[in-house]
């Protein structure tokens, strides 16, 4: 995982969720647009609270989880 990659994910989701998303290749919020919530929940470190917060952040930008 490249430490220099810019990460545009809400800090409120926590470090474990951020790490899991980065490892899966999701480094920007817009990368999550249309991704099913169940796929995110399958990532070790991503729980219901992180998915809810990501959904809220996406909705603020006119996007959403699948």
Number of C-alpha atoms within 10 A of each C-alpha: 9 7 7 6 10 9 15 13 21 14 12 12 18 14 12 14 23 22 18 16 21 18 13 12 12 17 18 16 18 16 12 22 18 12 13 13 18 12 10 21 16 10 15 12 16 21 16 13 14 21 19 14 15 22 19 15 17 18 13 10 11 9 16 20 18 12
